[in-house]
Amino acid sequence: MNNHRLLTGLFAITLLSGGVCMSQDRQMISLESLFDVAERNSMQLRPSFAAEEESKREISVARSARLPEANATLSLSYIGDGFITKRNFSDYQRAPIPHLGTGLGLNISQPIYSGGAITAGIDLAEIKSTAARYATELQRNSIRLQLTGHYLDLYKSINIRTVVENNISQASKVLEEMRARYKQGVALQNDITRYELLVSNLRLQLIKINNLIDILNRNIVVTAGLPENTVVVPDSTLLSRSLPSETEDWWQREAMVSAPTLKLARSGVEISRKAETLVRSERLPKIGIQAGWTMDGPILVEIPPINRNLSYWYVGVGVSYNISSLYKSNKALAKSKATTRHALQQLDALQENVNLEVRADYIRYMEAYEELKTQHKSVELAERNYRTISTRYLADMALITDMLDAANSKLDAEQKLVNARINIIYNYYKLLFTSGKI
């Protein structure tokens, strides 16, 4: 009864899955193509691109500090009458003043020397822009590694599904032979029941695998920004590729140059050093050319006031120096130096971590090849054992438990072989990610 319900449920699920797939778009997509699609469509990358664009705008803002400052003023005012008195406030006399006051002025200043503050500000903005680009690169690499994991897990699950389906087919044939032997009186009903349980467990495993495939496909579609109805079919040539076999030293050198985490850390050191330059620039004088024109009325410096406009212009060099910086900037400079030391120490720590990660990833990469060799041998032995036990069982020389153990061992060996093949690819891409080459 339970088996009948299970088969009915499987039939319904199969029909439902077939109806859903009719509206789905199955596409064979290579891993590299998936990376390209994610580059264009991934929602997770858009904030990084926006931050990168913002940092580029900051460079333009910093460069604008080199442009002249131009200020224009216009004023209208009502001026009340004044009065004059002696110094002891006696002899009060009213002093009529023209009531309409006007002012018009134009001032232009061009910085010539700022103690290096403007140049350092531009350099700082450029370094921050570079850091934003490195942050985008790190996020891009993280998404690629994430997609690689989902993609290879999908490939692994599809291959394991094939293995399980083949085992269901083989187990069903054995079950038919058992039933025929039972009718002949040379097999026990208990043996049939136990093998039916094996088939039921395999079918339940198949349902779980199909669900996992659906989850992984959804993860890929959302992460890469593919259309929602896309069904990703992994590239069947992926496992036949010839992968590079460079030495660990080669990977270590590449990581020291290309790892985005190290690039970001180096940018942090440069930012700290430029901040030191900005602090030091506060101790230096600021020099600039100034020019201006002013027209004011009435002329109030005369008694009685003259109801006319006074206009004049000037051109000259202005020098300013913040004397308080001599005793205020010391603490700021000490803080900036401490920040630079901290950034350098972080860089050293990250270099050490990257070195350890590359070594670990390289060892796992080499280990994956050894695992593949072992699993090839395991499958060969499991298949030989299964054939031997099957022959002996048909000749009444083995128990049903021996058949079950042989079938389970064969299934386990085949699944591990699939995993071993895909683990090589994953460990290779993990090594690419750690070294900044993905």
PyMOL commands that set and color helices and strands:
alter all, ss='L'
color gray80, all
select helices_A, chain A and resi 2-21+31-41+46-66+117-183+189-224+238-240+248-258+260-281+325-394+400-435
alter helices_A, ss='H'
color red, helices_A
select strands_A, chain A and resi 25-29+69-78+82-84+93-95+100-113+230-234+286-297+310-320
alter strands_A, ss='S'
color yellow, strands_A
deselect
rebuild
show_as cartoon
